[in-house]
Amino acid sequence: NNNSMAWQHPLPGLFYGEIPMIFRKATQADRAAVYALYRSLVGSPRCTWDENYPGWLQINEDLAAGGLYVMAQGDSILGAISIVAENELDALPCWKCRMANEIARVAVTPGQQGKGIGFAMAQNVCAMLAQQGVPAVHLLVSPENAPAQRIYQKCGFEFLGPCTMFGLDFLACEKRL
């Protein structure tokens, strides 16, 4: 279902101040804010991103594929998450389910981390994909990123072990939907 309004809704319990947070499909108007969010995380502890990744290429590809979602509050983008249908992770030998989408580029504004935004985004994406009949989702998480690992564990992901992609070490995670 590509109807962006289908998943545009306030999230219970995610109110900071008077304005609810809305999880929705990103639009062209969100490009600069998502780019700024990605850049704000480069160099932070536990972040594997660099000055080139993720960037405009990934934002444009994710938007074109309809796979970029944001957590918005008023005019602010507090988080972003991407769904990638066909991806390079498929080649990893660790997966139990081969027919899966990838969750990628999960980002939460530094000042908003630890408030449930990453969990809410991951839960919403899994619910959408399950409704679309996708049997499983895959993701990679840095072994040093304990907060993200806790989110994925709470979401029901199974940790399948270490792997190397893009010249970096990760933990491979899978969730059956």
C-alpha positions in Angstrom: 0.0 0.0 0.0 1.7 3.2 -1.1 -1.0 5.5 0.4 1.1 7.7 2.6 -1.9 8.8 4.6 -2.5 5.2 5.7 0.4 5.4 8.1 0.2 9.0 9.0 -1.1 9.0 12.6 -0.2 10.3 16.0 1.6 7.8 18.2 0.1 7.1 21.6 2.5 8.2 24.4 4.8 10.1 22.0 3.8 13.7 22.9 6.4 16.2 23.9 4.7 19.4 24.7 1.4 20.0 22.9 2.2 18.6 19.5 1.9 14.9 18.7 4.5 13.0 16.8 3.4 11.7 13.4 5.0 8.7 11.6 4.5 9.2 7.9 6.0 8.6 4.4 8.6 11.2 3.6 8.1 13.7 0.9 10.4 15.7 -1.4 9.9 18.6 1.1 11.6 16.5 3.8 14.8 15.9 1.8 16.9 18.7 3.4 15.8 17.8 7.0 16.6 14.1 6.5 20.0 15.0 5.1 20.6 17.3 8.1 19.6 14.5 10.4 22.0 12.1 8.8 24.8 14.6 8.9 24.1 15.4 12.6 24.9 11.7 13.5 28.2 11.3 11.7 31.0 11.1 14.2 28.8 10.4 17.1 29.5 7.4 19.4 28.2 4.1 18.0 27.5 5.6 14.5 29.1 3.8 11.5 28.2 6.5 9.0 30.8 8.8 7.4 30.9 12.1 5.5 29.6 10.3 2.3 27.1 7.9 3.7 24.2 8.2 3.9 23.7 11.1 1.6 21.7 12.6 -1.2 22.0 9.4 -3.3 20.4 7.2 -0.6 17.7 9.8 0.2 16.8 10.2 -3.5 16.7 6.4 -4.0 14.6 5.8 -0.9 12.2 8.5 -1.9 11.9 7.3 -5.5 11.2 3.7 -4.2 8.6 5.0 -1.6 10.7 3.6 1.2 11.7 6.6 3.3 9.6 7.3 6.4 10.0 10.0 9.0 8.8 10.8 12.5 7.6 14.4 12.4 6.5 16.8 15.1 5.0 19.9 13.6 7.6 21.1 11.1 10.5 19.2 12.7 11.8 15.8 11.5 12.9 13.9 14.7 13.7 10.5 13.0 14.0 8.7 9.7 13.9 5.1 8.7 14.2 3.4 5.3 12.7 0.2 3.9 14.7 -1.4 1.0 13.1 -4.2 -0.9 16.0 -5.5 -2.9 19.3 -5.0 -1.3 22.9 -6.2 -0.9 22.2 -7.8 2.5 20.4 -10.6 0.7 23.8 -12.2 -0.2 24.7 -12.8 3.5 24.6 -16.5 4.4 23.2 -16.0 7.9 19.6 -15.4 7.1 16.9 -18.0 8.0 14.3 -16.4 5.7 15.5 -15.4 2.2 12.4 -13.4 1.2 12.8 -10.2 3.3 13.0 -6.5 3.1 15.8 -4.5 4.8 15.4 -1.8 7.4 18.1 0.7 6.9 19.3 4.1 7.8 17.5 4.4 11.2 18.2 7.8 12.6 16.9 9.8 15.5 17.9 13.4 16.3 20.5 13.4 19.0 18.4 15.4 21.4 15.5 13.0 21.0 17.3 9.7 21.5 16.2 7.4 24.3 12.5 8.6 24.1 11.0 5.7 22.2 11.2 7.2 18.7 13.4 4.5 17.2 11.3 1.8 18.7 8.1 3.4 17.4 9.5 3.8 13.9 10.7 0.1 13.8 7.4 -1.1 15.1 5.5 0.9 12.5 7.6 -0.4 9.6 7.3 -4.0 10.8 3.5 -3.6 11.0 3.3 -2.0 7.5 5.4 -4.8 6.0 3.5 -7.5 7.7 0.2 -6.0 6.3 1.8 -6.1 2.9 2.6 -9.8 3.2 6.4 -9.4 3.6 7.5 -12.5 5.5 10.6 -11.1 7.2 12.8 -8.1 7.7 16.6 -7.9 8.0 18.9 -5.3 9.4 22.5 -4.8 10.4 23.4 -3.0 13.7 26.8 -2.0 14.9 28.1 -4.3 17.7 28.9 -1.1 19.7 25.4 0.3 19.4 23.8 -1.1 22.5 20.8 1.3 22.5 19.9 0.2 19.0 20.4 -3.4 19.8 17.9 -3.0 22.8 15.4 -1.5 20.4 15.6 -4.3 17.9 15.5 -7.0 20.7 12.4 -5.3 22.1 10.8 -5.3 18.6 11.3 -9.1 18.4 14.4 -9.3 16.2 16.6 -12.4 16.4 20.3 -11.8 16.5 21.9 -14.2 14.1 25.5 -13.4 14.7 28.4 -11.2 13.4 29.0 -10.3 9.8 31.0 -8.0 7.7 29.6 -5.6 5.1 30.9 -2.4 3.6 34.3 -3.2 5.3 32.6 -2.9 8.8 31.6 -5.3 11.5 27.9 -5.7 12.2 25.4 -7.9 13.9 22.8 -9.5 11.6 19.2 -9.3 12.8 16.1 -10.9 11.4 12.4 -10.7 12.3 9.7 -12.9 11.0 6.5 -11.0 10.3 
